[in-house]
Amino acid sequence: MHSNHISKRFFAGIDDVVTCYTFPGETTASPAAWHNLLLIVHMFGEQDRGDDAGGRSACGPAAAAEHFPFQEMWRTHQGRIRYNDFRVSMARTFFIFLFVAGTVAVSYALATDNYRSRSQQMIQEIKEDARYASSTLGRDYIDKKVIGVMEKVPRHQFVPAYLQRSAYVNKPLPIGYGQTISQPFIVALMTDLLQTEKDDVVLEIGTGSGYQAAVLANLVKKVYTIEIIKELGESARERLARLKYENIEVRIADGYFGWEEHAPFDAIIVTAAAGHVPPPLIKQLKPGGRMVIPVGGAYQVQILMVVTKDASGKLKTQQVLPVSFVPLTGTDSRE
């Protein structure tokens, strides 16, 4: 009896409330009317409606409240609405995430392919330059190990963002503070002239953006690099760490004096033009070692030179070819 009584009240409640919200002329509850009711109650909350033409009064949630089973059902349905809204919101967020992630992935893939293509073009130009300079180099090629590293190192990571599209063009590019990243052919040539071995320890004077150090790091055991401009040195240190070059140590100092604590070095490379070969660097070069350095003033003809030290400490110099570098700053610039 109790169960039957509840059922009658339940359906009576549904019929009463649905009839209150049906369109004029409708007198029975229908699925469409029930759906309309739920939407209206959901939209208007606690607002009650007045009498309709049939004389019903206080239709709306207040009327629905007279029928306890309906009220419980409404709470359940309202919870489902909120749950469904939540699921729709989450689904929308998920699909937006997928779209954005997909767009980023496609863009990254296209950019990577683009950089790879430009890198390959750069390598071809390096090889062509080597053939063109064969009369002064004494050979018409760059060592294959060096070529492989030049192709591997992401040069676009070592130039300002606005120049990344030009990163693989075979020419020097500005990196700020009056400094440049050297032409790819010159980087490859100077690296080749060092004739490094995998267990070598190398000193670089003039870190710049860190590109030359990154190239060397793929060929030797350890690279110590010195940059006199604080902002460039700090930026290069952060960049090299981010790119996981763990065998490079950056120091902000005057490179003219080298890095005596870690001397002697198997090889030394200077990436700015000095008026003369700095004596501290000669002293820190290991017997049997090689130094590659451009020599000449800022407004003079500069010559790329190879300085070798034999077992007795005797020096031998070789002029390679004319070049154009930014001047070495610090002590050398004041002499």
Summary of the structure (lengths in Angstrom):
residues: 335
radius of gyration: 38.6
end to end distance: 112.5
largest distance: 119.0
contacts: 1018
relative contact order: 0.07
helix: 52%
strand: 19%
